[in-house]
Amino acid sequence: MRNFFSGLKLGRVFVALLVAGVSSQVMGADRIAKAVFIEPPKGAPEKVFFVALEKDAIEVPLPRRNFSPDVKLPKGDLVYAILPRPLGEEEPIPKGAPTVKIPSDWSRCYLLFNFDKDNKVFPLEVLAIDGSLNKFPPGDSRFVNLSQAWVKGKFGDKPIAISPGKIKNVEAPIKEFGPFYVALDYMEKGDEKSTPLERTNWQHNPRSRQVVLITKAAGSRYPTISALQDRVKVVEE
């Protein structure tokens, strides 16, 4: 696979996220984000920096199979440009740089980084998902279908169906710590029948939220499922 990051002259590899349209950045103690890089290609960044207009930077790891530690975010509506390096004082944000928006009412969010070969400025894209506790409580699972497959089946005793590109919350199938059975099938465009995707026991943790990613890597014959845990303290938001 071609290394699309090799010509960027990253030096110490990171991504600069410059806040646009926010005159004063106030850090909220309980407003946080978690990041993950989904199926990164060779040479992909392993760290990110959130850089505000005041040039203050917050270093964030970009793990591949787990969420990053909590990252504090400023208050307000945020618009980030995603760049491979910090900008100088007089240097403008490049036209065409990838961007992401985080609304002011999101007290927590997930940032799902992915490779975007079509962006010539910096080949990354980010999907931001609201992770506020009042919408996604501990014990629940959030399915994020990033594939072109239709997925359906049973999550414990709960029926579930997720269309391509959709996000769905599913309540915990059991209340206490313990296993539950997951049976999921998938169908892609042109398929005449569904194909088994998952047949296994999953472990429920009522203190943890679970983000379930459904993806299909380039060249792969079938989708894959990965579950990322987010353990949080139960607090009022």
C-alpha positions in Angstrom: 0.0 0.0 0.0 1.2 3.5 -0.9 2.3 5.5 2.2 0.2 8.7 1.7 1.8 10.3 4.8 5.4 10.0 3.7 5.5 13.3 1.8 4.1 15.5 4.6 7.5 16.0 6.4 5.9 15.4 9.8 9.0 15.2 11.8 7.5 14.3 15.2 4.3 12.9 13.9 1.1 14.7 15.0 -2.0 16.4 13.8 -2.8 20.0 14.5 -6.5 20.8 15.1 -7.0 24.6 15.0 -10.1 26.0 16.6 -11.9 28.4 14.3 -14.5 31.0 15.2 -13.9 30.8 19.0 -12.5 34.0 20.5 -11.9 32.7 24.0 -11.1 29.1 24.9 -12.3 28.0 28.3 -11.4 24.5 29.3 -14.4 22.5 30.8 -13.3 20.1 33.5 -16.0 17.5 32.5 -16.1 18.1 28.7 -13.9 15.5 27.1 -13.2 13.6 23.9 -11.8 10.2 23.2 -10.1 9.4 19.9 -9.2 6.2 17.9 -7.7 5.6 14.5 -9.7 3.0 12.5 -7.6 0.8 10.2 -4.7 3.2 9.8 -2.4 2.7 6.8 1.3 2.5 6.9 3.0 5.7 8.3 -0.3 7.0 9.8 0.1 9.5 12.7 0.3 8.0 16.2 -0.4 11.2 18.1 -2.6 14.3 17.7 -2.5 17.8 19.0 -5.5 20.0 19.6 -4.2 23.5 19.0 -6.4 26.5 19.9 -6.0 30.0 18.3 -3.8 30.9 21.3 -1.4 28.2 20.1 -1.9 26.1 23.3 -1.6 22.5 22.4 -3.0 19.3 24.0 -1.3 16.1 23.1 -3.6 13.2 22.4 -2.5 9.6 21.5 -4.2 8.0 18.5 -4.5 4.3 19.5 -5.6 1.7 17.0 -7.6 -0.7 19.0 -8.7 1.3 22.1 -9.9 4.8 22.9 -7.4 7.4 23.9 -7.3 8.7 27.5 -9.7 11.6 28.2 -8.9 14.8 26.4 -10.3 18.0 27.8 -12.1 20.3 25.3 -12.9 24.0 25.4 -16.5 25.1 25.9 -18.7 26.4 23.1 -19.3 25.3 19.5 -16.0 24.1 18.0 -14.8 23.8 14.5 -11.4 22.2 13.9 -9.2 22.1 10.9 -7.1 19.0 10.9 -3.4 19.6 9.9 -0.2 17.6 10.0 1.7 20.3 11.9 1.2 23.6 13.9 0.8 26.8 11.9 3.1 29.8 12.3 1.6 33.1 13.6 1.0 34.5 10.1 0.3 31.2 8.4 -3.4 30.6 7.3 -5.3 27.4 7.5 -4.8 25.6 4.1 -7.9 25.5 1.9 -9.3 22.0 1.6 -8.0 20.8 5.0 -10.3 18.3 6.6 -12.5 19.7 9.4 -14.7 18.4 12.2 -17.5 20.2 14.2 -18.3 19.6 17.9 -21.5 21.2 19.1 -21.6 23.1 22.4 -24.1 20.7 24.0 -21.9 17.7 23.7 -20.3 17.2 27.1 -18.4 14.1 25.8 -17.7 12.9 22.3 -15.9 10.3 20.3 -13.6 11.2 17.5 -13.2 8.3 15.0 -10.3 9.0 12.7 -10.0 7.3 9.3 -7.9 7.4 6.2 -9.1 9.6 3.3 -6.9 9.2 0.3 -8.9 11.8 -1.7 -7.9 14.7 0.6 -4.7 16.1 -0.9 -4.0 18.5 2.0 -3.9 15.8 4.7 -5.4 12.3 4.1 -7.5 12.1 7.2 -11.2 12.4 8.0 -12.9 12.4 11.4 -16.4 11.3 12.5 -17.5 13.1 15.7 -20.2 11.3 17.7 -22.1 12.7 20.7 -21.1 10.7 23.8 -22.9 12.7 26.5 -23.9 10.5 29.4 -27.6 11.5 29.3 -27.8 10.1 25.8 -25.4 7.2 26.2 -25.5 5.8 29.8 -23.1 3.2 31.2 -24.0 -0.3 30.4 -25.4 0.5 26.9 -23.8 -0.2 23.6 -23.6 2.2 20.6 -23.3 0.5 17.2 -21.6 2.6 14.5 -21.9 1.0 11.0 -19.1 2.3 8.9 -19.6 -0.4 6.2 -21.9 -0.8 3.3 -23.5 -3.9 4.9 -26.9 -4.3 6.5 -26.4 -6.0 9.9 -29.2 -7.6 11.9 -29.6 -10.3 14.6 -29.9 -10.7 18.3 -28.0 -8.8 21.0 -28.7 -10.9 24.0 -32.5 -11.1 23.9 -32.8 -7.8 22.0 -33.4 -7.7 18.2 -31.1 -5.3 16.4 -30.8 -4.0 12.8 -28.3 -1.4 11.6 -28.3 0.0 8.0 -25.1 1.1 6.3 -23.8 4.4 7.7 -26.1 4.4 10.6 -25.6 4.7 14.4 -27.9 2.9 16.9 -28.0 2.7 20.7 -28.9 -0.6 22.3 -29.8 -1.0 25.9 -27.9 -3.5 28.0 -29.4 -7.0 27.5 -28.6 -7.9 31.1 -28.2 -5.7 34.3 -25.3 -7.4 36.1 -21.7 -8.3 35.2 -21.8 -11.5 33.0 -21.9 -13.0 29.6 -24.7 -12.7 27.0 -24.9 -14.3 23.5 -24.6 -12.2 20.3 -25.7 -13.5 16.9 -25.4 -11.1 14.0 -25.7 -11.6 10.2 -24.9 -9.2 7.4 -26.0 -8.6 3.8 -24.4 -6.4 1.2 -25.9 -5.0 -2.0 -26.5 -7.9 -4.5 -26.5 -10.6 -1.8 -29.4 -13.1 -2.0 -29.1 -14.2 1.6 -27.5 -13.1 4.8 -24.1 -14.4 6.0 -23.2 -15.1 9.7 -21.0 -12.3 11.1 -20.8 -12.9 14.8 -21.7 -15.9 16.9 -20.2 -15.6 20.4 -20.6 -14.6 24.0 -19.9 -11.0 24.9 -19.2 -9.8 28.5 -21.4 -7.1 29.9 -19.9 -4.5 32.3 -22.6 -2.2 33.7 -20.0 0.4 34.5 -18.8 0.7 30.9 -20.2 2.0 27.7 -19.4 0.1 24.6 -18.9 1.6 21.1 -19.3 -1.2 18.5 -17.7 -0.4 15.2 -18.7 -2.3 12.0 -16.1 -1.8 9.3 -14.8 -3.3 6.1 -11.2 -2.9 5.2 -10.2 -2.3 1.6 -9.8 -5.7 -0.1 -11.6 -7.6 2.7 -14.3 -10.1 1.8 -16.5 -9.4 4.8 -17.1 -6.8 7.5 -15.6 -7.0 10.9 -16.8 -6.0 14.4 -14.7 -4.4 17.1 -16.0 -3.2 20.5 -14.3 -0.3 22.3 -14.8 0.1 26.0 -15.4 3.5 27.7 -15.5 3.2 31.4 -17.0 6.2 33.1 -18.1 7.4 36.5 -21.8 7.9 36.9 -22.2 11.6 37.3 -25.0 14.1 36.6 -24.5 16.2 33.4 
